[in-house]
């Protein structure tokens, strides 16, 4: 009887210990019997490496649920559909955004929900549909996606550095440094010559400045003299133009008067001829005494008339030529 009682108490103790262990496990996992967590969908376009069912879901760093399902979206094979179960008291707003984050250096991923303003509406659900929380690419995910490309670039850079630091290039760099050292030594040795050259250059520049000043002064003097001469020439030309206008007017007037005189002499000659015809008898008597003198007078009058006509024609053709040549050009040589 005592052995049976002993076994009974041992079994009772084991059962009590098991029940306490189960209760402690439920308490640690914060799972309450009969608790209902509403599901939400989150769609990720990139890779979800490190995320698994049961991974944590955090809202602003607070644990609010777990990942209940991960699969390829049946409607779009280019993205992953993740179902999360959140506490019913979690306020999910329409402007909330979910992203995939890494937990330290372990490689385990979790869903981080950020955003959600007080003024935004609460994300509601309709019958038979699961609401969708918008997603964005996380910084860690972008780094992981670009890591292969970065590694490839680092390998290319390493190869280029290896080629750059080849023994042949190292020898060339050493020769270049030696040449630079020799050049600097030569420059240091010829520093005093450079100083003398600079002094000579400064002296030459000073002389050049003085010479340029003299040239400018003489140029100003020459320019002033030329300007004065041009002014005088302009005055002379103006005076000559005014005098030429007066002379031309006088020549035109003289030409008109000569033409009138020629016409008068022609009329007088015609009248004389008519008078001779009408008075032939008295003239016949006169011929014995003054015919010779009258003939000479008539001949001279005709020569004068001819000369005046020629002068008038020359004035009309070229007044300037007649003015400067005196009417000598164009005259017929006496036979």
C-alpha positions in Angstrom: 0.0 0.0 0.0 2.8 2.4 0.9 4.5 1.7 -2.5 1.3 2.4 -4.4 0.8 5.7 -2.5 4.3 6.6 -3.3 3.9 6.1 -7.0 0.6 8.0 -6.9 2.3 11.1 -5.5 5.1 10.8 -8.0 2.7 10.7 -10.9 0.7 13.5 -9.5 3.8 15.6 -9.2 4.8 14.8 -12.8 1.4 15.8 -14.1 1.5 19.1 -12.1 5.0 19.9 -13.4 3.9 19.2 -17.0 0.9 21.5 -16.6 3.0 24.2 -15.2 5.5 23.9 -18.1 2.7 24.2 -20.6 1.3 27.2 -18.9 4.7 28.8 -18.7 5.2 28.2 -22.5 1.9 29.8 -23.3 2.7 32.7 -21.1 6.1 33.3 -22.8 4.5 33.1 -26.3 1.7 35.4 -25.2 -0.8 33.2 -26.7 -4.2 33.3 -25.1 -6.8 30.5 -25.6 -9.6 31.7 -27.8 -7.7 34.8 -29.1 -8.5 35.7 -32.7 -5.9 37.5 -34.9 -7.2 39.1 -38.1 -5.1 38.4 -41.2 -3.6 40.9 -43.7 -1.8 40.5 -47.0 1.5 42.1 -47.8 2.9 41.8 -51.4 6.7 42.0 -51.9 8.2 42.5 -55.4 11.7 41.4 -54.4 13.2 38.5 -52.6 12.0 37.5 -49.1 15.1 35.5 -48.2 15.3 34.9 -44.4 11.5 35.3 -43.9 9.6 32.2 -42.8 6.3 31.2 -41.3 6.2 32.2 -37.6 8.6 35.2 -38.2 7.8 38.3 -36.1 5.7 41.2 -37.3 6.6 44.5 -35.6 4.8 47.8 -35.7 7.2 50.7 -35.0 9.4 48.1 -33.3 6.6 46.5 -31.1 5.7 42.9 -31.7 2.1 42.8 -32.9 1.9 39.5 -34.7 3.5 36.7 -36.8 3.8 35.6 -40.4 1.3 32.9 -41.0 1.8 32.1 -44.7 4.4 32.7 -47.5 3.7 31.8 -51.1 4.0 33.1 -54.7 1.1 35.4 -55.6 -1.3 33.3 -57.8 -2.3 36.5 -59.7 1.2 37.7 -60.3 4.2 35.3 -60.3 6.6 38.3 -60.1 5.8 39.0 -56.5 5.5 37.2 -53.2 2.3 37.1 -51.1 2.8 37.2 -47.3 -0.1 36.7 -44.9 0.4 38.2 -41.4 -1.8 37.7 -38.4 -1.9 40.8 -36.2 -3.4 41.5 -32.8 -6.9 42.7 -33.1 -6.0 45.9 -31.1 -3.3 46.9 -33.6 -4.4 50.1 -35.3 -3.5 49.6 -39.0 -4.1 52.8 -41.0 -4.5 53.2 -44.7 -1.1 55.0 -45.0 0.8 52.2 -43.1 3.7 50.6 -45.1 5.3 47.2 -44.5 8.9 46.4 -45.3 11.2 43.4 -44.9 14.0 44.0 -42.4 16.9 41.9 -41.1 17.3 41.0 -37.5 21.0 41.8 -36.7 23.6 39.6 -38.3 21.7 36.3 -37.9 20.1 36.6 -41.3 16.6 36.1 -39.9 14.0 38.5 -41.5 10.9 40.0 -40.1 8.1 42.3 -41.3 8.3 45.9 -40.1 5.2 48.1 -40.3 5.8 51.9 -40.3 3.8 55.0 -41.0 0.2 55.4 -40.1 -0.9 58.9 -39.2 -3.6 59.8 -36.7 -5.6 61.7 -39.4 -5.7 58.7 -41.7 -8.6 56.2 -41.8 -8.3 52.7 -40.3 -7.8 50.0 -42.9 -11.2 48.2 -43.0 -12.1 44.8 -44.3 -15.1 43.6 -46.3 -16.8 40.3 -46.1 -14.8 37.5 -47.8 -11.8 39.8 -48.5 -8.4 40.2 -46.7 -7.1 43.8 -46.5 -3.8 44.6 -48.1 -1.0 46.6 -46.4 1.2 48.5 -48.9 4.8 47.5 -49.0 8.1 49.1 -49.9 11.7 47.9 -50.5 13.8 48.1 -47.4 17.4 49.5 -47.4 18.8 46.1 -46.4 16.9 44.4 -49.2 18.3 46.9 -51.7 21.8 46.3 -50.4 21.4 42.5 -50.7 20.0 42.8 -54.2 22.9 45.0 -55.3 25.5 43.0 -53.4 26.4 40.7 -56.4 26.8 43.7 -58.6 29.0 45.5 -56.0 31.1 42.3 -55.6 31.6 42.1 -59.4 32.7 45.8 -59.5 35.1 45.2 -56.5 36.6 42.3 -58.4 37.1 44.4 -61.5 38.7 47.2 -59.4 41.0 44.6 -57.8 42.0 43.3 -61.2 42.8 46.8 -62.4 44.8 47.5 -59.3 46.7 44.3 -59.8 47.5 45.2 -63.4 48.4 48.8 -62.4 50.8 47.6 -59.7 52.6 45.1 -62.0 56.4 45.0 -61.7 56.8 46.8 -65.0 54.6 49.7 -63.8 56.4 49.8 -60.5 59.7 50.2 -62.4 58.2 53.0 -64.4 56.9 54.8 -61.4 60.3 54.5 -59.7 62.0 55.9 -62.8 59.5 58.8 -62.8 60.2 59.6 -59.2 64.0 59.5 -59.9 63.5 62.0 -62.8 61.4 64.2 -60.6 64.1 64.2 -58.0 66.8 65.1 -60.5 64.6 67.9 -61.9 64.0 69.3 -58.5 67.7 69.2 -57.8 68.5 71.0 -61.0 65.9 73.6 -60.3 67.4 74.2 -56.8 70.9 74.5 -58.3 69.7 77.0 -60.9 67.5 79.1 -58.5 70.0 82.0 -58.6 69.9 82.0 -62.4 66.2 82.1 -62.3 66.3 85.1 -59.9 68.7 87.0 -62.3 66.4 86.2 -65.2 63.4 87.5 -63.3 65.3 90.7 -62.4 66.2 91.2 -66.1 62.6 90.6 -67.1 61.4 93.2 -64.6 63.9 95.7 -65.9 63.0 95.1 -69.5 59.3 95.4 -68.6 60.1 98.8 -66.9 61.9 100.1 -70.0 59.1 98.8 -72.2 56.5 100.7 -70.1 58.6 103.9 -70.5 58.9 103.4 -74.2 55.2 102.7 -74.6 54.5 106.0 -72.7 56.8 107.9 -75.1 55.1 106.3 -78.1 51.7 107.2 -76.7 52.7 110.9 -76.1 54.2 111.2 -79.6 51.2 109.5 -81.1 48.9 112.0 -79.3 51.0 114.9 -80.7 51.0 113.5 -84.2 47.3 112.9 -84.0 46.7 116.5 -82.9 48.8 117.9 -85.7 47.1 115.7 -88.3 43.7 116.8 -86.9 44.7 120.5 -87.3 45.9 120.0 -90.8 42.7 118.2 -91.8 40.7 121.1 -90.2 42.7 123.6 -92.3 42.2 121.5 -95.5 38.5 121.3 -94.8 38.3 125.1 -94.4 40.2 125.6 -97.7 37.9 123.2 -99.5 34.9 125.0 -98.1 36.3 128.3 -99.2 37.2 126.9 -102.7 33.7 125.5 -103.0 32.1 128.8 -102.2 34.4 130.7 -104.6 33.9 128.2 -107.3 30.1 128.7 -107.0 30.5 132.4 -107.4 32.8 132.1 -110.4 30.5 129.6 -112.0 27.6 132.0 -111.6 29.6 134.8 -113.1 30.7 132.6 -116.0 27.1 131.6 -116.7 26.1 135.2 -116.6 29.0 136.2 -119.0 28.1 133.4 -121.4 24.5 134.7 -121.6 25.7 138.2 -122.2 28.1 137.1 -124.9 25.3 135.2 -126.6 23.1 138.2 -126.6 26.0 140.4 -128.0 26.6 137.8 -130.8 22.9 137.9 -131.7 23.0 141.7 -131.7 26.0 141.8 -134.0 24.4 139.3 -136.3 21.3 141.5 -136.5 23.4 144.6 -137.1 25.3 142.8 -139.9 22.0 141.8 -141.5 20.7 145.3 -141.3 23.9 146.6 -142.8 23.6 144.2 -145.7 20.0 145.2 -146.3 20.9 148.9 -146.2 23.6 148.3 -148.8 21.2 146.6 -151.0 18.6 149.4 -150.7 21.3 152.1 -151.3 23.3 150.6 -154.0 23.7 153.8 -155.9 24.9 155.9 -152.9 27.1 153.0 -152.0 28.5 152.7 -155.4 29.5 156.3 -155.0 30.8 155.5 -151.6 32.9 152.6 -152.8 35.4 154.9 -154.4 36.1 156.6 -151.0 35.3 154.3 -148.0 34.6 150.9 -149.3 37.9 149.5 -148.2 37.5 150.7 -144.6 33.9 149.5 -144.5 35.0 146.0 -145.8 37.6 145.8 -143.1 35.1 146.8 -140.4 32.6 144.2 -141.5 35.3 141.5 -141.6 36.5 142.4 -138.1 32.9 142.4 -136.8 32.4 138.9 -138.3 35.6 137.6 -136.7 34.5 139.1 -133.3 31.0 137.5 -133.7 32.7 134.1 -134.5 35.0 134.4 -131.5 32.2 135.3 -129.1 30.2 132.3 -130.3 33.1 130.0 -129.8 33.7 131.3 -126.3 30.0 131.0 -125.4 30.0 127.4 -126.6 33.1 126.5 -124.6 31.6 128.0 -121.5 28.4 126.1 -121.9 30.3 122.8 -122.5 32.7 123.0 -119.6 32.7 126.1 -117.3 35.3 124.5 -115.0 37.7 123.6 -117.8 37.3 127.1 -119.3 38.0 128.6 -115.9 41.2 126.7 -115.1 42.6 126.5 -118.7 41.6 129.9 -119.9 39.9 128.5 -123.0 43.2 127.5 -124.6 42.2 123.9 -125.1 40.1 123.2 -128.0 41.1 126.3 -130.0 42.1 125.7 -133.6 45.6 126.5 -134.6 45.8 129.4 -137.0 46.5 128.4 -140.5 
